[in-house]
């Protein structure tokens, strides 16, 4: 059975050559450092296709090219990724980078990367440090993604707006980034963004962050605080907030059978896709796939999770 990994990160060497510090070993997803190992690991694990992107390029490129407009930096990556994907036809599919707060410029770049470059969607970070994807500045991008049927992969940022409590024990990775994704998704629910864009396709990294595990609090707090007059922000939802969880797709990047079972209960089998976060997270692919196998899915459900959901989500030419 085909397996599509929807969460793999890489920066093409041609893109890094344009960055003043692009030869630094700090670029842990550099093509030169990860591509060979990535292909070998995927072949060994039985992964037949990968949807590749890069989670931190917009932040890293802002450090390297501070005088460049964010959309020009995105174009640099998108052009380079299209060239890399073209070297592995049918094996790799690409998600471009965007600055979701760039308004119409982000919208036009999404159209370009799909129409001209053949990329299958875009990765966007949930926040710029103060705003999230429910901000009005993101409306042009969301509307265009919905109109074109293109998926936005929501992946947390490199630099979290957090204090020193996230520094010890790599708490930024364990908790911080997962909370940022959950805040973004919850704001999109509460603000009515998902009601305005009912057909918008959104994939949440890291199994939805912490969002699935606070599903009861979404409803209880919304109900109780509205009655108590303590609600801050718009009160526009026609339905309890937890009912919107099925709007999202999530990857399997949690390494926990119990967590995946909860995701299946909340989202349904048609909303789960394989994701490993490799590179740069070199956790054995076989162990992540073994977690999926531990669900003991039927043949039809396994087909959905391993490849069919991803093929539908990103409109991939895969038939299993």
Residue pairs with C-beta under 8 A, 6 or more apart in sequence:
1 302
1 303
1 306
1 307
1 320
2 48
2 49
2 306
2 307
2 318
2 320
3 45
3 46
3 47
3 48
3 49
3 274
3 289
3 306
3 307
4 47
4 48
4 49
4 50
4 51
4 273
4 274
4 306
4 307
4 310
4 311
4 316
4 318
5 42
5 47
5 49
5 50
5 51
5 274
5 275
5 276
5 278
5 285
6 50
6 51
6 153
6 203
6 251
6 273
6 274
6 275
6 310
6 313
6 314
7 51
7 153
7 205
7 251
7 253
7 274
7 275
7 276
7 277
8 38
8 50
8 51
8 52
8 53
8 276
8 277
8 278
8 279
9 29
9 52
9 53
9 54
9 55
9 277
9 279
9 280
10 29
10 30
10 31
10 34
10 35
10 38
10 52
10 53
10 54
10 84
10 279
11 27
11 29
11 30
11 31
11 54
11 57
11 77
11 80
12 31
12 77
12 80
12 81
12 83
12 84
13 30
13 31
13 32
14 80
14 83
14 84
15 22
15 57
15 76
15 77
15 79
15 80
15 81
16 22
16 23
16 27
16 30
16 31
18 65
18 76
19 60
19 61
19 64
19 65
20 64
20 65
21 64
22 30
22 64
25 33
27 33
27 60
28 34
28 279
28 280
29 54
29 279
29 280
31 84
34 279
34 280
37 279
37 282
38 50
38 278
38 279
41 278
41 282
41 285
42 48
42 50
42 285
44 285
44 286
45 285
45 286
45 289
46 289
47 274
47 276
47 285
48 91
48 307
49 90
49 91
49 92
49 93
49 307
49 310
49 316
49 318
50 91
50 92
50 93
51 92
51 93
51 94
51 95
51 120
51 310
51 314
51 316
52 81
52 84
52 85
52 92
52 93
52 94
52 95
53 81
53 94
53 95
53 96
53 97
53 123
53 153
53 155
54 77
54 81
54 97
54 123
55 123
55 125
55 155
55 156
55 158
55 205
56 157
56 158
57 73
57 77
57 97
58 70
58 73
58 74
58 97
58 98
58 99
58 125
59 125
59 157
59 158
59 159
60 158
61 68
61 73
61 76
61 77
62 70
62 73
65 73
68 76
69 105
70 99
70 102
70 105
71 99
71 102
71 105
71 106
71 109
73 97
73 99
74 96
74 97
74 98
74 99
74 106
74 109
75 109
75 112
77 96
77 97
78 96
78 97
78 109
78 112
78 113
78 117
78 119
79 117
81 94
81 95
81 96
81 117
81 119
82 94
82 113
82 117
82 118
82 119
84 92
84 94
85 92
85 93
85 94
85 118
85 119
86 118
90 317
93 119
93 120
93 314
93 316
94 117
94 118
94 119
94 120
95 119
95 120
95 121
95 122
95 123
95 151
95 153
96 109
96 110
96 113
96 117
96 119
96 121
96 122
96 123
97 122
97 123
98 106
98 109
98 110
98 122
98 123
98 124
98 141
99 105
99 106
100 106
100 124
100 125
100 133
100 137
100 138
100 141
100 152
101 128
101 131
101 135
101 137
101 138
102 109
102 137
102 141
103 137
103 140
103 141
104 140
106 138
106 140
106 141
107 140
107 141
107 143
107 144
110 122
110 141
110 144
110 145
110 148
110 150
111 144
111 148
113 119
113 122
114 120
114 121
114 148
114 150
120 150
120 151
120 314
120 315
120 316
121 145
121 150
121 151
121 152
121 153
121 201
121 314
122 145
122 150
122 152
122 153
123 152
123 153
123 154
123 155
124 133
124 141
124 152
124 153
124 154
124 155
125 154
125 155
125 156
125 157
126 132
126 133
126 154
126 155
126 156
126 157
126 180
126 181
126 183
126 184
126 185
127 133
127 157
127 161
127 180
127 183
127 184
129 157
129 159
129 161
130 161
131 137
132 183
132 184
132 187
132 188
133 142
133 154
133 184
133 187
133 188
133 193
134 184
134 187
134 188
134 190
134 191
134 193
141 152
142 152
142 193
142 196
142 197
142 200
143 197
144 150
145 151
145 152
145 200
145 201
146 197
146 199
146 200
146 201
149 199
149 201
149 315
150 201
151 201
151 202
151 203
151 249
151 313
151 314
152 200
152 201
152 202
152 203
153 203
153 205
154 181
154 184
154 185
154 202
154 203
154 204
154 205
155 181
155 205
156 176
156 177
156 178
156 180
156 181
156 205
156 206
156 209
157 177
157 180
160 166
160 172
160 176
160 177
160 180
162 172
162 176
165 171
166 172
166 175
166 176
175 210
177 206
177 209
178 206
178 209
178 210
179 209
179 210
180 209
181 204
181 205
181 206
181 208
181 209
181 210
181 211
182 208
182 209
182 210
182 211
182 214
185 202
185 204
185 208
185 209
185 211
185 248
186 211
186 218
186 241
187 193
188 194
188 202
189 218
189 237
189 241
189 244
189 247
190 222
190 233
190 234
190 237
190 241
191 233
191 234
191 236
192 234
192 236
192 237
194 200
194 244
194 247
195 236
195 237
195 238
198 247
200 247
201 249
201 313
202 247
202 248
202 249
203 248
203 249
203 250
203 251
203 273
203 313
204 211
204 248
204 249
204 250
204 251
205 251
205 253
205 275
205 277
206 251
206 253
206 254
206 275
206 277
207 250
207 251
207 252
207 253
207 254
207 259
207 260
207 263
208 248
208 250
208 263
211 245
211 248
212 245
212 250
212 259
212 262
212 263
212 266
212 267
213 259
213 262
215 242
215 245
215 266
216 242
218 240
218 241
218 242
219 240
219 241
219 242
222 231
222 237
222 240
222 241
223 240
225 231
226 235
242 266
245 266
245 267
246 266
246 267
246 268
246 271
248 267
248 271
249 267
249 271
249 272
249 273
249 309
249 313
250 263
250 267
250 271
250 272
250 273
251 272
251 273
251 274
251 275
252 260
252 272
252 273
252 274
252 275
252 288
252 291
252 292
252 305
253 275
253 276
253 277
253 288
254 260
254 263
254 291
255 283
255 287
255 288
255 291
256 291
257 291
257 294
257 295
260 272
260 291
260 292
260 295
261 295
263 271
263 272
264 272
264 295
269 297
269 301
269 304
269 305
270 304
270 309
271 309
272 304
272 305
272 309
273 305
273 309
273 310
273 313
274 288
274 289
274 292
274 305
274 306
274 310
276 283
276 285
276 288
277 283
278 285
292 305
292 306
297 305
303 320
307 318
307 320
308 320
310 316
310 318
311 317
311 318
311 319
